[in-house]
Amino acid sequence: MKKTLWLLVLMGLILAGCSEDGTLRITNNSNYSAWFQLGSGGFTNDLSSGQDYEKDYTLSTSIFGDEDKKVTVYYGGDYVFTDQDSKTIKPGSTSKVNIYSDAGVIRIENTTYYDIVEVYLSPSSDSSWGEDDLIGDIGYNEYVEWLVSPGSWDIKFYDEDGYYYIFLNVYIDIEEMYTITFIPRMKGNMNEDDNKAINALQVRTETIDKCEQKKK
């Protein structure tokens, strides 16, 4: 009788299963700081260069199958475009998200009392400027940075008086920052012919033109 009871208890434990941790590991492989969120709108965590973050999920296992957990990781960084990666966490295993630098930076600083009101960033191979890439204005002692794909870029910006300033064929590599400092009575590129077809189609190829305003 006791033997039968123990067999029943053992069978119950087998059917009920047990639990085991699955791990999510996020690694910042860039040379600069990065951030991530677990799920849309989640808490933002910062990662220094080379730093790991691990989170364990307790998942059940049984003869009928193992539980899993689906997690979407949103991430970006100083030289990392905002992106996402969806992972399925399983018991006894580690799912990895590796963050790598994939962008350079264009930075425009304003040291004048004239607001910068429009900025156009265009791959040098494009025949048109496309739409204004600036959200808001750049006021006195403010700056804005854009993440851009590596390659040659043309840059044009307007001040509040309607003067424009142009920089052509600026090559920017991954993890490289190109800085333009707008100073009083800036010389050199004001009102020059920009060699862009003004009336050309105002759309740039998405696979070539990838830029993202970062911060102000």
Z-matrix of the N, CA and C atoms (Angstrom, degrees):
N
C 1 1.458
C 2 1.537 1 110.31
N 3 1.342 2 115.96 1 -45.24
C 4 1.454 3 119.79 2 179.59
C 5 1.523 4 110.83 3 -64.79
N 6 1.341 5 116.08 4 -37.48
C 7 1.444 6 120.23 5 179.83
C 8 1.527 7 110.39 6 -64.12
N 9 1.322 8 115.17 7 -42.02
C 10 1.461 9 119.58 8 178.59
C 11 1.520 10 110.96 9 -63.48
N 12 1.328 11 116.42 10 -40.47
C 13 1.465 12 120.79 11 179.70
C 14 1.516 13 111.20 12 -62.67
N 15 1.342 14 116.16 13 -43.71
C 16 1.463 15 119.52 14 178.74
C 17 1.519 16 111.78 15 -64.35
N 18 1.316 17 116.55 16 -37.27
C 19 1.469 18 120.45 17 177.19
C 20 1.526 19 110.80 18 -63.22
N 21 1.343 20 115.80 19 -39.67
C 22 1.457 21 119.85 20 178.97
C 23 1.533 22 111.05 21 -66.06
N 24 1.337 23 114.79 22 -41.24
C 25 1.470 24 118.87 23 178.13
C 26 1.521 25 110.71 24 -63.80
N 27 1.342 26 117.47 25 -42.93
C 28 1.454 27 121.85 26 179.09
C 29 1.512 28 111.14 27 -62.51
N 30 1.342 29 116.72 28 -43.51
C 31 1.466 30 120.43 29 178.24
C 32 1.532 31 110.39 30 -62.66
N 33 1.330 32 115.94 31 -37.08
C 34 1.458 33 119.47 32 178.97
C 35 1.514 34 111.87 33 -64.76
N 36 1.341 35 115.77 34 -40.57
C 37 1.452 36 119.75 35 178.51
C 38 1.519 37 111.79 36 -65.53
N 39 1.339 38 115.59 37 -38.50
C 40 1.467 39 120.34 38 179.02
C 41 1.521 40 110.48 39 -64.99
N 42 1.331 41 115.85 40 -43.70
C 43 1.464 42 119.93 41 -179.08
C 44 1.526 43 111.05 42 -69.11
N 45 1.336 44 115.50 43 -37.24
C 46 1.459 45 119.00 44 -178.56
C 47 1.519 46 111.21 45 -70.59
N 48 1.334 47 117.14 46 -30.14
C 49 1.455 48 121.17 47 179.03
C 50 1.516 49 111.79 48 81.12
N 51 1.313 50 114.75 49 -168.32
C 52 1.457 51 120.78 50 179.14
C 53 1.522 52 107.87 51 -143.64
N 54 1.300 53 116.41 52 -168.23
C 55 1.462 54 119.68 53 -179.10
C 56 1.519 55 109.91 54 -129.88
N 57 1.336 56 115.32 55 154.58
C 58 1.465 57 121.39 56 -179.92
C 59 1.528 58 107.82 57 -151.82
N 60 1.327 59 115.74 58 146.93
C 61 1.456 60 119.97 59 -178.02
C 62 1.528 61 111.86 60 -79.22
N 63 1.316 62 114.96 61 141.56
C 64 1.452 63 122.75 62 165.08
C 65 1.522 64 107.42 63 -113.56
N 66 1.312 65 117.22 64 147.96
C 67 1.461 66 120.79 65 -171.45
C 68 1.523 67 111.76 66 -121.24
N 69 1.323 68 115.63 67 138.24
C 70 1.460 69 122.59 68 169.97
C 71 1.523 70 107.92 69 -108.53
N 72 1.330 71 116.77 70 125.35
C 73 1.465 72 121.03 71 179.24
C 74 1.523 73 109.04 72 -120.94
N 75 1.341 74 115.78 73 126.41
C 76 1.461 75 122.60 74 178.37
C 77 1.525 76 107.59 75 -115.48
N 78 1.334 77 117.11 76 127.34
C 79 1.462 78 122.04 77 -176.63
C 80 1.520 79 110.19 78 -124.01
N 81 1.322 80 116.39 79 130.88
C 82 1.456 81 121.36 80 174.44
C 83 1.528 82 108.86 81 -89.50
N 84 1.324 83 116.43 82 102.28
C 85 1.461 84 121.89 83 -179.42
C 86 1.527 85 112.89 84 -92.47
N 87 1.333 86 117.03 85 4.14
C 88 1.467 87 119.26 86 177.20
C 89 1.516 88 109.79 87 -82.93
N 90 1.320 89 116.20 88 171.75
C 91 1.459 90 120.88 89 179.26
C 92 1.524 91 112.79 90 -91.59
N 93 1.336 92 116.13 91 6.38
C 94 1.459 93 120.93 92 -177.38
C 95 1.527 94 109.26 93 -135.32
N 96 1.318 95 116.54 94 178.58
C 97 1.462 96 119.96 95 -177.26
C 98 1.521 97 111.23 96 -71.03
N 99 1.315 98 115.81 97 152.63
C 100 1.464 99 122.77 98 177.85
C 101 1.524 100 107.96 99 -140.06
N 102 1.318 101 116.23 100 169.10
C 103 1.469 102 121.53 101 178.30
C 104 1.516 103 108.94 102 -137.21
N 105 1.335 104 116.28 103 161.36
C 106 1.459 105 120.16 104 175.32
C 107 1.520 106 109.71 105 -152.13
N 108 1.324 107 114.86 106 159.19
C 109 1.460 108 123.19 107 173.45
C 110 1.518 109 108.31 108 -131.67
N 111 1.326 110 116.50 109 141.98
C 112 1.461 111 121.57 110 173.51
C 113 1.528 112 107.40 111 -94.66
N 114 1.306 113 116.95 112 101.72
C 115 1.454 114 121.81 113 -176.55
C 116 1.516 115 111.13 114 86.83
N 117 1.320 116 115.41 115 154.98
C 118 1.457 117 120.88 116 -179.23
C 119 1.523 118 110.46 117 -65.87
N 120 1.331 119 116.35 118 130.11
C 121 1.454 120 120.86 119 178.99
C 122 1.510 121 114.68 120 76.83
N 123 1.338 122 116.41 121 9.94
C 124 1.461 123 119.43 122 179.38
C 125 1.516 124 112.15 123 -75.35
N 126 1.332 125 116.04 124 178.96
C 127 1.453 126 121.87 125 179.69
C 128 1.525 127 109.50 126 -68.12
N 129 1.332 128 116.83 127 135.59
C 130 1.462 129 121.71 128 -179.47
C 131 1.523 130 110.19 129 -85.51
N 132 1.320 131 115.47 130 125.68
C 133 1.456 132 122.19 131 177.72
C 134 1.526 133 109.15 132 -111.34
N 135 1.332 134 117.08 133 142.02
C 136 1.456 135 122.31 134 178.34
C 137 1.525 136 110.11 135 -101.84
N 138 1.342 137 114.75 136 144.67
C 139 1.460 138 121.27 137 177.16
C 140 1.522 139 108.86 138 -128.40
N 141 1.315 140 116.86 139 127.68
C 142 1.457 141 120.92 140 172.52
C 143 1.526 142 109.16 141 -74.84
N 144 1.318 143 115.85 142 166.55
C 145 1.464 144 120.52 143 178.09
C 146 1.526 145 110.37 144 -57.38
N 147 1.334 146 117.00 145 129.11
C 148 1.460 147 122.23 146 179.01
C 149 1.512 148 115.05 147 80.73
N 150 1.324 149 118.01 148 -2.04
C 151 1.469 150 120.81 149 -176.48
C 152 1.524 151 111.51 150 -83.26
N 153 1.355 152 115.37 151 145.82
C 154 1.463 153 122.95 152 176.23
C 155 1.518 154 110.02 153 -108.03
N 156 1.335 155 114.51 154 153.52
C 157 1.464 156 121.85 155 169.16
C 158 1.515 157 106.65 156 -130.87
N 159 1.342 158 116.63 157 132.00
C 160 1.460 159 120.63 158 178.69
C 161 1.519 160 110.42 159 -126.07
N 162 1.311 161 115.10 160 140.72
C 163 1.464 162 121.23 161 175.76
C 164 1.515 163 108.22 162 -135.18
N 165 1.341 164 116.22 163 129.60
C 166 1.464 165 121.89 164 178.88
C 167 1.521 166 110.30 165 -97.77
N 168 1.319 167 115.54 166 140.70
C 169 1.463 168 122.95 167 175.98
C 170 1.520 169 107.90 168 -120.31
N 171 1.326 170 117.30 169 124.18
C 172 1.459 171 121.67 170 178.27
C 173 1.520 172 108.89 171 -81.37
N 174 1.344 173 116.28 172 118.02
C 175 1.460 174 122.48 173 -174.12
C 176 1.527 175 109.76 174 -124.82
N 177 1.295 176 116.07 175 144.18
C 178 1.463 177 120.83 176 -177.51
C 179 1.527 178 110.86 177 -84.49
N 180 1.331 179 114.39 178 149.57
C 181 1.465 180 121.82 179 175.23
C 182 1.524 181 108.54 180 -131.40
N 183 1.317 182 116.50 181 145.24
C 184 1.468 183 121.24 182 177.45
C 185 1.508 184 108.53 183 -158.87
N 186 1.325 185 115.76 184 175.53
C 187 1.468 186 119.98 185 179.58
C 188 1.523 187 111.15 186 -68.88
N 189 1.326 188 116.47 187 -14.67
C 190 1.463 189 120.14 188 179.85
C 191 1.531 190 112.70 189 -89.93
N 192 1.335 191 115.73 190 -5.59
C 193 1.456 192 118.80 191 179.72
C 194 1.522 193 111.61 192 134.77
N 195 1.312 194 114.99 193 166.83
C 196 1.459 195 120.93 194 -177.55
C 197 1.533 196 110.53 195 -105.66
N 198 1.307 197 114.34 196 144.44
C 199 1.458 198 120.05 197 174.29
C 200 1.534 199 108.93 198 -75.07
N 201 1.343 200 117.39 199 146.83
C 202 1.457 201 120.10 200 171.56
C 203 1.527 202 109.58 201 -131.55
N 204 1.314 203 115.26 202 168.98
C 205 1.464 204 121.98 203 -176.51
C 206 1.516 205 108.63 204 -134.03
N 207 1.337 206 116.21 205 123.24
C 208 1.464 207 120.63 206 178.67
C 209 1.528 208 109.06 207 -94.91
N 210 1.332 209 115.56 208 127.46
C 211 1.468 210 122.00 209 -177.51
C 212 1.531 211 108.89 210 -131.26
N 213 1.335 212 116.17 211 131.78
C 214 1.463 213 121.11 212 173.97
C 215 1.517 214 108.72 213 -105.19
N 216 1.327 215 115.24 214 125.40
C 217 1.458 216 121.54 215 -179.67
C 218 1.526 217 108.64 216 -104.70
N 219 1.324 218 116.13 217 121.12
C 220 1.469 219 122.14 218 174.62
C 221 1.530 220 107.31 219 -99.55
N 222 1.349 221 117.00 220 136.96
C 223 1.451 222 118.38 221 -175.28
C 224 1.531 223 111.45 222 -151.44
N 225 1.325 224 115.01 223 164.52
C 226 1.450 225 123.03 224 176.93
C 227 1.520 226 107.66 225 -171.03
N 228 1.336 227 116.73 226 -173.31
C 229 1.450 228 118.27 227 -179.71
C 230 1.504 229 112.86 228 -179.56
N 231 1.319 230 115.87 229 -173.38
C 232 1.457 231 121.46 230 -177.77
C 233 1.524 232 111.33 231 -58.09
N 234 1.313 233 117.28 232 -37.59
C 235 1.468 234 121.70 233 178.32
C 236 1.526 235 110.29 234 -131.15
N 237 1.323 236 115.58 235 34.28
C 238 1.469 237 121.78 236 -177.40
C 239 1.524 238 109.35 237 -128.75
N 240 1.316 239 117.37 238 122.15
C 241 1.451 240 120.61 239 176.14
C 242 1.531 241 110.14 240 -63.39
N 243 1.324 242 116.63 241 144.72
C 244 1.454 243 120.97 242 174.45
C 245 1.524 244 109.55 243 -60.74
N 246 1.326 245 116.31 244 128.97
C 247 1.468 246 120.79 245 -176.73
C 248 1.521 247 108.36 246 -152.20
N 249 1.322 248 116.48 247 -177.83
C 250 1.464 249 121.35 248 178.21
C 251 1.514 250 110.26 249 -146.64
N 252 1.321 251 115.42 250 155.75
C 253 1.465 252 122.03 251 179.86
C 254 1.523 253 107.74 252 -144.19
N 255 1.323 254 117.01 253 124.35
C 256 1.464 255 121.83 254 -179.42
C 257 1.528 256 109.74 255 -98.75
N 258 1.337 257 115.79 256 131.57
C 259 1.448 258 121.49 257 -178.07
C 260 1.524 259 110.03 258 -127.07
N 261 1.333 260 116.02 259 149.18
C 262 1.463 261 122.66 260 172.99
C 263 1.517 262 108.24 261 -108.11
N 264 1.324 263 116.43 262 114.84
C 265 1.460 264 121.69 263 -178.19
C 266 1.525 265 108.49 264 -88.75
N 267 1.323 266 116.29 265 129.45
C 268 1.461 267 121.62 266 -178.75
C 269 1.527 268 110.13 267 -122.26
N 270 1.341 269 117.58 268 152.40
C 271 1.466 270 120.65 269 -179.56
C 272 1.525 271 112.16 270 -57.26
N 273 1.326 272 115.74 271 135.94
C 274 1.458 273 120.39 272 174.81
C 275 1.512 274 115.45 273 75.76
N 276 1.330 275 118.16 274 9.00
C 277 1.453 276 119.68 275 -178.67
C 278 1.528 277 110.18 276 -131.66
N 279 1.336 278 115.50 277 165.33
C 280 1.464 279 122.00 278 179.89
C 281 1.521 280 109.16 279 -119.71
N 282 1.324 281 116.53 280 123.40
C 283 1.462 282 121.90 281 174.71
C 284 1.519 283 108.48 282 -98.52
N 285 1.335 284 116.83 283 135.09
C 286 1.465 285 121.16 284 -171.80
C 287 1.532 286 111.37 285 -116.30
N 288 1.332 287 114.40 286 137.73
C 289 1.461 288 121.98 287 169.85
C 290 1.524 289 106.98 288 -120.29
N 291 1.324 290 116.34 289 118.47
C 292 1.458 291 121.59 290 -179.55
C 293 1.524 292 109.77 291 -107.53
N 294 1.328 293 116.24 292 127.65
C 295 1.459 294 122.14 293 -179.42
C 296 1.524 295 108.60 294 -102.23
N 297 1.341 296 115.91 295 122.18
C 298 1.459 297 121.88 296 179.35
C 299 1.528 298 109.80 297 -121.17
N 300 1.317 299 116.57 298 149.60
C 301 1.460 300 120.29 299 173.46
C 302 1.522 301 109.58 300 -67.65
N 303 1.342 302 115.99 301 136.37
C 304 1.460 303 119.89 302 178.27
C 305 1.531 304 111.60 303 -139.54
N 306 1.340 305 117.64 304 15.61
C 307 1.462 306 120.65 305 -174.65
C 308 1.519 307 111.45 306 -144.99
N 309 1.337 308 114.74 307 158.93
C 310 1.456 309 122.69 308 165.54
C 311 1.521 310 108.18 309 -107.14
N 312 1.325 311 116.95 310 -177.24
C 313 1.458 312 121.10 311 -176.89
C 314 1.529 313 110.56 312 -132.25
N 315 1.331 314 116.24 313 134.48
C 316 1.456 315 122.97 314 166.26
C 317 1.522 316 107.17 315 -105.80
N 318 1.316 317 115.99 316 126.07
C 319 1.466 318 121.26 317 -177.90
C 320 1.528 319 109.29 318 -123.59
N 321 1.326 320 116.62 319 129.12
C 322 1.460 321 122.15 320 176.01
C 323 1.518 322 108.25 321 -117.34
N 324 1.343 323 115.35 322 121.60
C 325 1.456 324 122.48 323 179.41
C 326 1.533 325 109.00 324 -108.73
N 327 1.304 326 116.86 325 143.00
C 328 1.461 327 121.60 326 -179.49
C 329 1.525 328 109.44 327 -118.13
N 330 1.349 329 116.36 328 113.36
C 331 1.463 330 120.71 329 177.55
C 332 1.529 331 111.01 330 -108.87
N 333 1.331 332 116.96 331 16.25
C 334 1.458 333 121.71 332 179.68
C 335 1.528 334 109.81 333 -109.25
N 336 1.342 335 114.47 334 174.13
C 337 1.463 336 120.01 335 174.68
C 338 1.522 337 111.44 336 -95.31
N 339 1.334 338 116.74 337 11.45
C 340 1.455 339 122.08 338 176.04
C 341 1.529 340 108.39 339 -103.01
N 342 1.316 341 116.51 340 118.53
C 343 1.469 342 119.70 341 -179.36
C 344 1.522 343 110.67 342 -65.18
N 345 1.325 344 115.17 343 143.00
C 346 1.466 345 121.42 344 168.46
C 347 1.524 346 106.62 345 -89.46
N 348 1.325 347 116.34 346 123.18
C 349 1.462 348 119.59 347 -169.45
C 350 1.526 349 113.78 348 -111.74
N 351 1.325 350 118.03 349 -17.25
C 352 1.467 351 120.68 350 178.29
C 353 1.528 352 108.68 351 -144.79
N 354 1.324 353 115.74 352 142.53
C 355 1.460 354 121.70 353 175.71
C 356 1.530 355 108.45 354 -136.90
N 357 1.333 356 115.55 355 133.55
C 358 1.458 357 120.75 356 179.03
C 359 1.526 358 108.32 357 -122.86
N 360 1.319 359 115.93 358 123.92
C 361 1.457 360 123.17 359 177.76
C 362 1.520 361 107.85 360 -117.07
N 363 1.309 362 116.55 361 123.05
C 364 1.465 363 119.69 362 -175.71
C 365 1.521 364 110.12 363 -141.03
N 366 1.332 365 118.58 364 134.77
C 367 1.461 366 119.42 365 172.03
C 368 1.528 367 109.97 366 -55.56
N 369 1.316 368 117.12 367 139.38
C 370 1.461 369 120.82 368 -174.95
C 371 1.520 370 112.75 369 -60.58
N 372 1.313 371 116.87 370 -23.82
C 373 1.468 372 120.45 371 -179.68
C 374 1.521 373 113.06 372 -77.38
N 375 1.347 374 118.02 373 -12.71
C 376 1.463 375 121.18 374 -178.97
C 377 1.526 376 110.62 375 -81.71
N 378 1.339 377 115.75 376 150.88
C 379 1.463 378 121.15 377 -178.59
C 380 1.522 379 112.57 378 -94.47
N 381 1.320 380 118.96 379 -3.44
C 382 1.468 381 121.14 380 179.46
C 383 1.517 382 109.92 381 -136.96
N 384 1.325 383 115.28 382 161.32
C 385 1.452 384 120.95 383 -178.77
C 386 1.516 385 112.71 384 -82.34
N 387 1.310 386 117.80 385 -24.64
C 388 1.457 387 119.88 386 -175.71
C 389 1.511 388 110.83 387 76.22
N 390 1.329 389 117.09 388 -157.17
C 391 1.460 390 121.96 389 -175.77
C 392 1.524 391 111.52 390 -89.38
N 393 1.334 392 114.15 391 163.25
C 394 1.460 393 122.31 392 177.48
C 395 1.524 394 109.93 393 -59.18
N 396 1.350 395 116.86 394 125.25
C 397 1.469 396 121.73 395 -178.84
C 398 1.522 397 113.44 396 -92.86
N 399 1.328 398 117.39 397 1.89
C 400 1.463 399 120.52 398 -177.18
C 401 1.517 400 110.91 399 -96.98
N 402 1.320 401 116.15 400 129.37
C 403 1.467 402 122.76 401 172.80
C 404 1.521 403 107.32 402 -98.63
N 405 1.341 404 117.02 403 113.61
C 406 1.455 405 120.49 404 -175.64
C 407 1.523 406 111.19 405 83.19
N 408 1.339 407 117.61 406 -158.54
C 409 1.459 408 123.46 407 178.39
C 410 1.524 409 109.36 408 -118.63
N 411 1.343 410 115.09 409 166.75
C 412 1.463 411 120.77 410 172.00
C 413 1.519 412 106.60 411 -112.25
N 414 1.324 413 117.33 412 106.75
C 415 1.447 414 122.37 413 -177.01
C 416 1.520 415 112.70 414 -88.95
N 417 1.326 416 115.28 415 -171.23
C 418 1.462 417 122.26 416 -178.91
C 419 1.531 418 110.50 417 -60.07
N 420 1.340 419 115.77 418 129.73
C 421 1.468 420 123.92 419 179.14
C 422 1.531 421 112.93 420 60.75
N 423 1.317 422 116.44 421 25.69
C 424 1.463 423 120.84 422 173.64
C 425 1.526 424 109.29 423 -110.06
N 426 1.321 425 115.31 424 163.46
C 427 1.461 426 119.97 425 175.06
C 428 1.519 427 108.87 426 -145.31
N 429 1.317 428 114.94 427 160.00
C 430 1.464 429 121.77 428 173.84
C 431 1.519 430 107.80 429 -134.59
N 432 1.321 431 115.98 430 141.34
C 433 1.460 432 121.74 431 176.50
C 434 1.529 433 110.18 432 -117.90
N 435 1.325 434 115.45 433 144.04
C 436 1.464 435 121.59 434 174.58
C 437 1.524 436 108.82 435 -122.78
N 438 1.309 437 116.14 436 134.88
C 439 1.459 438 120.86 437 168.10
C 440 1.521 439 107.91 438 -79.71
N 441 1.334 440 116.84 439 133.37
C 442 1.463 441 120.80 440 -179.61
C 443 1.519 442 109.85 441 -134.65
N 444 1.308 443 115.45 442 151.33
C 445 1.461 444 120.47 443 175.10
C 446 1.527 445 109.48 444 -66.87
N 447 1.326 446 118.05 445 148.43
C 448 1.468 447 119.36 446 179.25
C 449 1.525 448 111.29 447 -62.92
N 450 1.338 449 115.59 448 141.73
C 451 1.455 450 120.94 449 -179.38
C 452 1.521 451 110.64 450 146.08
N 453 1.331 452 115.98 451 -170.51
C 454 1.460 453 122.18 452 -179.10
C 455 1.524 454 110.15 453 -91.53
N 456 1.337 455 115.42 454 133.05
C 457 1.456 456 121.89 455 -176.09
C 458 1.523 457 111.06 456 -127.52
N 459 1.344 458 114.80 457 147.53
C 460 1.460 459 122.28 458 169.20
C 461 1.519 460 107.83 459 -107.76
N 462 1.330 461 115.91 460 139.32
C 463 1.469 462 122.03 461 -174.41
C 464 1.525 463 108.83 462 -127.65
N 465 1.316 464 116.66 463 131.36
C 466 1.463 465 121.55 464 175.24
C 467 1.514 466 108.84 465 -138.45
N 468 1.348 467 116.40 466 135.95
C 469 1.460 468 118.56 467 174.73
C 470 1.518 469 110.35 468 -139.63
N 471 1.351 470 115.06 469 152.87
C 472 1.460 471 123.24 470 -179.30
C 473 1.518 472 109.70 471 -112.44
N 474 1.352 473 115.80 472 140.34
C 475 1.460 474 118.49 473 169.12
C 476 1.525 475 109.14 474 -91.91
N 477 1.324 476 116.07 475 176.51
C 478 1.459 477 120.19 476 -173.71
C 479 1.528 478 113.18 477 -68.02
N 480 1.344 479 117.77 478 -16.37
C 481 1.460 480 121.00 479 177.81
C 482 1.523 481 112.47 480 -89.83
N 483 1.321 482 117.07 481 0.07
C 484 1.458 483 120.61 482 176.44
C 485 1.512 484 115.22 483 93.92
N 486 1.338 485 118.61 484 -0.09
C 487 1.459 486 120.84 485 175.86
C 488 1.531 487 109.28 486 -76.67
N 489 1.340 488 114.62 487 142.50
C 490 1.458 489 116.41 488 178.44
C 491 1.527 490 110.61 489 -122.38
N 492 1.333 491 115.16 490 156.25
C 493 1.453 492 123.33 491 -173.00
C 494 1.526 493 107.46 492 -133.74
N 495 1.332 494 115.38 493 133.99
C 496 1.472 495 119.80 494 -170.00
C 497 1.527 496 111.23 495 -127.60
N 498 1.326 497 114.96 496 139.27
C 499 1.461 498 122.99 497 175.10
C 500 1.525 499 106.58 498 -131.78
N 501 1.336 500 116.58 499 119.72
C 502 1.462 501 121.50 500 -173.44
C 503 1.522 502 111.56 501 -108.68
N 504 1.337 503 115.08 502 149.07
C 505 1.467 504 123.41 503 172.95
C 506 1.534 505 112.64 504 53.65
N 507 1.315 506 114.40 505 49.75
C 508 1.464 507 120.15 506 176.47
C 509 1.533 508 108.26 507 -89.64
N 510 1.329 509 116.77 508 115.04
C 511 1.474 510 119.09 509 -179.38
C 512 1.531 511 109.73 510 -87.04
N 513 1.320 512 115.05 511 129.75
C 514 1.467 513 121.60 512 -178.99
C 515 1.520 514 108.44 513 -127.58
N 516 1.310 515 116.66 514 125.81
C 517 1.456 516 121.88 515 -179.42
C 518 1.529 517 109.50 516 -101.03
N 519 1.319 518 116.32 517 171.56
C 520 1.464 519 121.46 518 175.50
C 521 1.530 520 109.31 519 -61.27
N 522 1.344 521 115.57 520 136.26
C 523 1.460 522 123.65 521 -178.67
C 524 1.531 523 112.42 522 62.33
N 525 1.332 524 116.61 523 28.44
C 526 1.464 525 121.27 524 175.30
C 527 1.521 526 108.86 525 -118.75
N 528 1.341 527 117.04 526 137.78
C 529 1.457 528 122.01 527 178.34
C 530 1.527 529 110.12 528 -112.15
N 531 1.348 530 115.69 529 130.48
C 532 1.454 531 121.73 530 173.63
C 533 1.519 532 107.53 531 -109.03
N 534 1.347 533 117.25 532 120.31
C 535 1.459 534 121.91 533 -174.35
C 536 1.517 535 110.91 534 -111.56
N 537 1.330 536 115.84 535 130.76
C 538 1.467 537 122.51 536 171.83
C 539 1.523 538 106.86 537 -112.94
N 540 1.334 539 116.65 538 123.01
C 541 1.455 540 121.30 539 177.48
C 542 1.522 541 108.64 540 -105.85
N 543 1.324 542 116.34 541 112.69
C 544 1.462 543 122.69 542 179.14
C 545 1.521 544 107.95 543 -80.68
N 546 1.347 545 116.08 544 113.42
C 547 1.456 546 121.13 545 -176.15
C 548 1.528 547 109.62 546 -116.66
N 549 1.330 548 118.77 547 162.14
C 550 1.470 549 120.55 548 179.40
C 551 1.531 550 111.28 549 -55.66
N 552 1.338 551 115.77 550 135.69
C 553 1.463 552 123.16 551 178.78
C 554 1.520 553 111.45 552 54.88
N 555 1.290 554 115.94 553 45.14
C 556 1.467 555 122.15 554 178.94
C 557 1.523 556 109.41 555 -58.76
N 558 1.329 557 117.09 556 134.11
C 559 1.460 558 121.34 557 -176.73
C 560 1.522 559 110.30 558 -112.48
N 561 1.314 560 114.79 559 170.11
C 562 1.459 561 120.05 560 168.62
C 563 1.503 562 114.52 561 110.33
N 564 1.334 563 118.18 562 -64.31
C 565 1.457 564 120.03 563 -170.10
C 566 1.527 565 113.56 564 -112.21
N 567 1.310 566 118.48 565 5.94
C 568 1.455 567 120.74 566 -175.38
C 569 1.528 568 111.38 567 -67.38
N 570 1.332 569 115.07 568 126.86
C 571 1.461 570 122.89 569 173.38
C 572 1.525 571 114.56 570 60.72
N 573 1.319 572 118.12 571 27.30
C 574 1.455 573 120.44 572 175.71
C 575 1.521 574 110.09 573 -86.12
N 576 1.349 575 115.95 574 157.72
C 577 1.453 576 120.97 575 175.92
C 578 1.521 577 108.10 576 -64.62
N 579 1.344 578 115.86 577 126.21
C 580 1.467 579 119.13 578 -172.84
C 581 1.518 580 114.01 579 -91.68
N 582 1.334 581 117.78 580 0.08
C 583 1.476 582 120.99 581 178.50
C 584 1.513 583 113.50 582 58.31
N 585 1.329 584 117.69 583 23.41
C 586 1.459 585 122.22 584 174.30
C 587 1.515 586 108.68 585 -111.23
N 588 1.304 587 117.63 586 141.17
C 589 1.467 588 121.16 587 178.41
C 590 1.523 589 108.59 588 -74.80
N 591 1.337 590 116.46 589 106.15
C 592 1.457 591 120.66 590 -174.49
C 593 1.520 592 111.46 591 -61.50
N 594 1.324 593 116.89 592 -36.05
C 595 1.457 594 120.48 593 -176.34
C 596 1.530 595 112.89 594 -93.96
N 597 1.330 596 116.33 595 9.97
C 598 1.458 597 119.30 596 179.54
C 599 1.517 598 110.10 597 -69.79
N 600 1.317 599 115.89 598 166.37
C 601 1.461 600 121.38 599 -179.94
C 602 1.524 601 109.92 600 -56.15
N 603 1.344 602 117.00 601 125.28
C 604 1.461 603 121.90 602 -174.07
C 605 1.525 604 111.71 603 -85.80
N 606 1.291 605 117.17 604 47.65
C 607 1.464 606 122.28 605 177.74
C 608 1.520 607 107.72 606 -136.58
N 609 1.320 608 116.78 607 134.06
C 610 1.448 609 120.43 608 178.53
C 611 1.526 610 110.28 609 -109.88
N 612 1.301 611 116.39 610 149.53
C 613 1.458 612 120.77 611 -177.04
C 614 1.526 613 110.42 612 -66.39
N 615 1.326 614 116.59 613 123.52
C 616 1.462 615 120.69 614 -174.00
C 617 1.527 616 112.25 615 -62.28
N 618 1.327 617 116.82 616 -33.18
C 619 1.457 618 118.61 617 -177.86
C 620 1.526 619 111.86 618 -72.92
N 621 1.340 620 116.59 619 -19.14
C 622 1.460 621 120.36 620 179.09
C 623 1.522 622 110.48 621 -98.55
N 624 1.321 623 115.91 622 -45.92
C 625 1.460 624 120.42 623 -174.95
C 626 1.524 625 109.97 624 -95.39
N 627 1.292 626 115.87 625 105.88
C 628 1.472 627 120.39 626 178.51
C 629 1.517 628 107.83 627 -131.93
N 630 1.319 629 116.13 628 106.71
C 631 1.457 630 119.12 629 177.91
C 632 1.518 631 109.28 630 -138.33
N 633 1.306 632 115.50 631 152.48
C 634 1.464 633 120.74 632 -173.29
C 635 1.525 634 108.62 633 -146.61
N 636 1.350 635 116.33 634 118.55
C 637 1.457 636 119.88 635 178.88
C 638 1.518 637 108.52 636 -68.11
N 639 1.317 638 116.27 637 128.50
C 640 1.458 639 120.67 638 -171.57
C 641 1.506 640 114.84 639 -96.61
N 642 1.330 641 116.20 640 -55.59
C 643 1.447 642 116.90 641 -174.50
C 644 1.519 643 109.48 642 -162.42
N 645 1.332 644 114.33 643 166.41
C 646 1.458 645 119.50 644 -176.98
C 647 1.513 646 108.99 645 -137.14
